[in-house]
Amino acid sequence: MLRTAAEGLPEIVESTSYGTPSLQVRKKFLCRVKDADTVVVMCALEEKEMLVAADPRLYFETAHYKGWPAMLVRVHEIPLDQLRTRLERAWMMQAPKSLLKTRQYKA
């Protein structure tokens, strides 16, 4: 599901993080599989707080992620289009400025 949601994002590379599958853009972390039901996705702190408050069924955090720009997502609950949006936002947050400038991508 992560691969499908990330289709079309430039320079996405499959890798591993903490021994689980992950996606990166130019060696910068976008997301990783935490467990069979959860993915960790990079997310601006302000946006994370808003999403967790708005839909705790999909988005949450544990004490480990408090204060970090990453949130937990229930991967089997989130619609594909919402996961795609989360990955697009993570890509824009993590992609180097040189890559952002050279592409036609619009989120």
TORMARDREN-244902 format. One record per residue (C-alpha): residue number from 0; x, y, z. Coordinates in Angstrom, 1 decimal, padded with zeros to 4 digits. Layout:
BEGIN
<k = NUM; X = X; Y = Y; Z = Z>
...
END
This chain:
BEGIN
<k = 0; X = 000.0; Y = 000.0; Z = 000.0>
<k = 1; X = 002.9; Y = 002.4; Z = 000.8>
<k = 2; X = 004.4; Y = 001.9; Z = -002.7>
<k = 3; X = 001.1; Y = 002.5; Z = -004.4>
<k = 4; X = 000.4; Y = 005.7; Z = -002.3>
<k = 5; X = 003.9; Y = 007.0; Z = -003.2>
<k = 6; X = 003.6; Y = 006.4; Z = -006.9>
<k = 7; X = 004.6; Y = 009.5; Z = -008.9>
<k = 8; X = 006.7; Y = 011.1; Z = -006.2>
<k = 9; X = 010.2; Y = 011.7; Z = -007.6>
<k = 10; X = 013.3; Y = 009.9; Z = -006.5>
<k = 11; X = 011.5; Y = 007.6; Z = -003.9>
<k = 12; X = 013.7; Y = 004.8; Z = -002.9>
<k = 13; X = 012.8; Y = 001.7; Z = -000.9>
<k = 14; X = 015.1; Y = 001.1; Z = 002.0>
<k = 15; X = 014.9; Y = -000.1; Z = 005.6>
<k = 16; X = 014.7; Y = 001.8; Z = 008.9>
<k = 17; X = 014.9; Y = 000.0; Z = 012.3>
<k = 18; X = 014.8; Y = -003.2; Z = 010.4>
<k = 19; X = 011.5; Y = -002.6; Z = 008.7>
<k = 20; X = 010.7; Y = -001.4; Z = 005.1>
<k = 21; X = 010.8; Y = 002.3; Z = 004.6>
<k = 22; X = 010.6; Y = 004.9; Z = 001.8>
<k = 23; X = 013.2; Y = 007.7; Z = 001.4>
<k = 24; X = 013.9; Y = 010.7; Z = -000.9>
<k = 25; X = 017.6; Y = 011.3; Z = -001.4>
<k = 26; X = 018.4; Y = 009.4; Z = 001.8>
<k = 27; X = 015.9; Y = 011.3; Z = 003.9>
<k = 28; X = 013.2; Y = 009.4; Z = 005.7>
<k = 29; X = 009.6; Y = 009.7; Z = 004.6>
<k = 30; X = 007.9; Y = 006.7; Z = 006.2>
<k = 31; X = 008.4; Y = 003.2; Z = 007.6>
<k = 32; X = 006.5; Y = 000.2; Z = 008.6>
<k = 33; X = 006.3; Y = 000.1; Z = 012.4>
<k = 34; X = 004.3; Y = -003.1; Z = 012.6>
<k = 35; X = 001.7; Y = -005.0; Z = 010.6>
<k = 36; X = -001.0; Y = -002.3; Z = 011.4>
<k = 37; X = 001.0; Y = 000.9; Z = 011.7>
<k = 38; X = 003.3; Y = 003.1; Z = 009.6>
<k = 39; X = 005.4; Y = 006.1; Z = 010.8>
<k = 40; X = 005.1; Y = 009.1; Z = 008.5>
<k = 41; X = 007.0; Y = 012.3; Z = 008.7>
<k = 42; X = 004.7; Y = 015.2; Z = 009.5>
<k = 43; X = 005.1; Y = 018.8; Z = 010.7>
<k = 44; X = 004.3; Y = 019.1; Z = 014.4>
<k = 45; X = 001.5; Y = 021.5; Z = 014.0>
<k = 46; X = -000.1; Y = 019.4; Z = 011.3>
<k = 47; X = 000.3; Y = 016.2; Z = 013.4>
<k = 48; X = -001.5; Y = 017.8; Z = 016.4>
<k = 49; X = -004.4; Y = 018.8; Z = 014.1>
<k = 50; X = -004.7; Y = 015.4; Z = 012.4>
<k = 51; X = -004.5; Y = 013.5; Z = 015.7>
<k = 52; X = -007.2; Y = 015.7; Z = 017.2>
<k = 53; X = -009.4; Y = 015.6; Z = 014.1>
<k = 54; X = -009.2; Y = 011.8; Z = 013.4>
<k = 55; X = -007.6; Y = 009.7; Z = 016.2>
<k = 56; X = -009.1; Y = 006.6; Z = 014.5>
<k = 57; X = -006.4; Y = 007.1; Z = 011.7>
<k = 58; X = -003.7; Y = 009.2; Z = 013.3>
<k = 59; X = -002.0; Y = 008.8; Z = 016.7>
<k = 60; X = 001.2; Y = 009.0; Z = 018.6>
<k = 61; X = 002.9; Y = 007.3; Z = 021.5>
<k = 62; X = 005.2; Y = 008.8; Z = 024.1>
<k = 63; X = 008.2; Y = 007.9; Z = 021.9>
<k = 64; X = 007.0; Y = 010.3; Z = 019.1>
<k = 65; X = 005.9; Y = 013.2; Z = 021.3>
<k = 66; X = 007.7; Y = 016.3; Z = 020.1>
<k = 67; X = 009.0; Y = 014.7; Z = 016.9>
<k = 68; X = 007.8; Y = 015.5; Z = 013.4>
<k = 69; X = 006.4; Y = 012.0; Z = 012.8>
<k = 70; X = 003.0; Y = 010.5; Z = 013.4>
<k = 71; X = 001.6; Y = 007.0; Z = 013.5>
<k = 72; X = -001.0; Y = 006.0; Z = 011.0>
<k = 73; X = -003.3; Y = 003.0; Z = 011.1>
<k = 74; X = -002.5; Y = 001.7; Z = 007.6>
<k = 75; X = -005.5; Y = -000.6; Z = 007.3>
<k = 76; X = -007.9; Y = 002.1; Z = 008.3>
<k = 77; X = -006.7; Y = 005.1; Z = 006.2>
<k = 78; X = -008.1; Y = 005.5; Z = 002.7>
<k = 79; X = -005.5; Y = 005.3; Z = -000.1>
<k = 80; X = -006.0; Y = 008.9; Z = -001.1>
<k = 81; X = -005.4; Y = 010.2; Z = 002.4>
<k = 82; X = -002.3; Y = 008.1; Z = 002.7>
<k = 83; X = -001.1; Y = 009.5; Z = -000.6>
<k = 84; X = -001.7; Y = 013.0; Z = 000.7>
<k = 85; X = 000.3; Y = 012.2; Z = 003.9>
<k = 86; X = 003.2; Y = 010.9; Z = 001.8>
<k = 87; X = 003.1; Y = 013.9; Z = -000.6>
<k = 88; X = 003.3; Y = 016.2; Z = 002.5>
<k = 89; X = 006.2; Y = 014.1; Z = 003.9>
<k = 90; X = 007.9; Y = 014.3; Z = 000.5>
<k = 91; X = 007.6; Y = 018.1; Z = 000.4>
<k = 92; X = 009.0; Y = 018.3; Z = 003.9>
<k = 93; X = 012.0; Y = 016.0; Z = 003.3>
<k = 94; X = 013.0; Y = 016.6; Z = -000.3>
<k = 95; X = 015.9; Y = 018.8; Z = -000.8>
<k = 96; X = 015.1; Y = 022.3; Z = -002.1>
<k = 97; X = 017.0; Y = 021.6; Z = -005.3>
<k = 98; X = 014.7; Y = 018.7; Z = -006.0>
<k = 99; X = 011.6; Y = 020.8; Z = -005.1>
<k = 100; X = 012.7; Y = 023.5; Z = -007.5>
<k = 101; X = 013.4; Y = 021.2; Z = -010.5>
<k = 102; X = 010.1; Y = 019.4; Z = -010.6>
<k = 103; X = 006.6; Y = 020.2; Z = -011.8>
<k = 104; X = 005.0; Y = 018.4; Z = -008.8>
<k = 105; X = 002.0; Y = 020.1; Z = -007.1>
<k = 106; X = 000.5; Y = 018.6; Z = -004.0>
END
